[in-house]
């Protein structure tokens, strides 16, 4: 039996007889099992395992494909010590170190971890953290990014707040400064100019925190947005704030009548539009031209000849997962269709494309390998393939 391309392989409770049948295990993100299971599977050929985690058979495993908050209520509800795999951010909203040690057997976080500063050292001994470990002030309640404060939910907020990204644009909130003891901002703070004057003694900003003071009224969008040039010109607010990528479509520029500034993470537009909008951009805004055709892959992307021939402009590809060039793609199509590749994952392609792909790859922190050809007899041996989670 062969197992390949498995996100999480759990052999905690697999019988010795089943383990003996395993001839090959490859391309597994996480492999979880007992000490005995790992010993019994040793004769098997094992390759490309991202991480192994040893967990006793009697202990439960929690797998979360999203953010997870561990607070007193959640931890107290666990019947026993538990192993965690979190593919997302983890928020530790407790300062009870004894409770953490009592309930967490091991924790693996593939994302950022936010915890009270007094617990950072303890957490490091309890698991593995593939992301930032961010400490916030003891006694504060942490809010996932971004935290938009307005008058309607002001009364529900605690006295001490910590957040990655703070957004507040209503100048009337200045009157409620005494409602807070402190507001800690770790990464980014966008505020109305007048509100900053009233709140500045309550704000605790890290040295590297981005601070944008914006002129009201502000039109705010909490994620990526696309506007036509006509839509942009029709905006009546003084500031457009977009928490993500702002894409502007169209080629005939019409100057906005009321808009005085644009605050976003990245602006995407045609080069001539970018040039016209630059005077409106706040500091720190990244710029990408639509002509650059930048793509990012976070899953499994298969590129075919038909896809590459339809491109108007060569792609700037960022690969963070699995990028596959199928058999129909020729070296000429790669030359014309791909401007450059930044690889942080795995690229597979026919042997004939290896040279041109290597030439196009300007950064390689992953693997580039030829497509493996399997005959029919070999493929019959694969019992499990391309699964997110498998418990044998």
C-alpha positions, 0 to 999 in steps of 0.5 A: 500500500502506498500513501501520497499527497496527504495533508494530515496522516493519523496513525495513532490507532492504526493496527500493526497489520495495517502498518505492515502493508504500507510500502511507501509514504510520501508528500505528507504535511503532518504525520501523527502517531504513537511512539509504537506506531512510528517504530512499527512503520519504520520498514516503510519507505518514507519521504517528504514529511513536513512534520511528525507529531507523537501523540499517545493513542488515548489522547484526542487530536483537534484539527482546525482549518481556521483561526482558533481562540483558546480561552478559559471556557474553551480549555476548561471544557476539554475533558483531558489533555489534547493535541492541536493542529491549527492552520490559521491564527491562534489567540490565547485569551487566558493568563492561567498558565496552569490551565494551559499546561493541564489541557495542552499536550502539544500545539502546532500553529501554522499561522500567527499566535497572539498571547499575553506577554507573560505566557510567551516562554511557556507557549514555546515549550508546549508546541511548534509555531510556524508564524509570528509569536506576538505578545500583547499586554497582560489584562487586555482582550485581543481582537482579530484584525481589523477592529473597526470601532464605531458608536454602535458597538462601543459599549460592548468593548472592554476597558483594555483592548489589543489588536493587530489593526485598529480602524476608527473614523468617526470623530464623535468617538473623541467624546468616549476617550475615558471609556478606555484604559488603553488601546494597544495596536501592534501592526497598523492604526488608521484613525480620523485626525481629530480622533487621534488628538483625543485618543493619543494618551490611550493609544499604545503603539509598537515602534513598528506600527503603521499610523495613518491619520485620515481626513473625514468623512472616510469611505471604508472597505474591510477587504479587497475592492474593485472600482471603475474610474467612473466609480472612483470619480463619483465618491463624495467622501474625502478619503477612500480606505481599503483594507486590502488590494484596491483595483481600479479598472479602465483606461480613461482617467477622470479626476475625482472631485471630492477625493483627497486621499487613498489609503490601502495596502496595494493599488492595482491599475494601469500604469497611466492611472497609477501615475495620475493617482500617486498624489492621492496615495498615503505613505506606504501604499504598494503599487502594482500595474495591471499590465504586470499580470501578477498571480499568487497560487495558494492551492493546486494550479495546473497550467495548460497550453490553452491557458498560456496562449490566452494570456494578454501579458506574461504572468509574474507567478508566486507559488506557495503550494503546488504549481503543475505544468501539464504535458501540453505546455511547450518551452515556447509557451513558457517563454511567452506566457511566464515573466518570472516565478517566485517559488515557495512550494513545489513546481512539477513539469515535464522533463522538457520544461525543466531548463526554461522553468529554472531560467524563469525562477528568480526565487526558489525556496521550494522544489522544482521536479519533473512529473513522475510517470507511473505505469498501470501496475504501479498506480494500482498500488496506491490505496490513498492519494490527494486527501486532506486528512486520513486516519488509518 
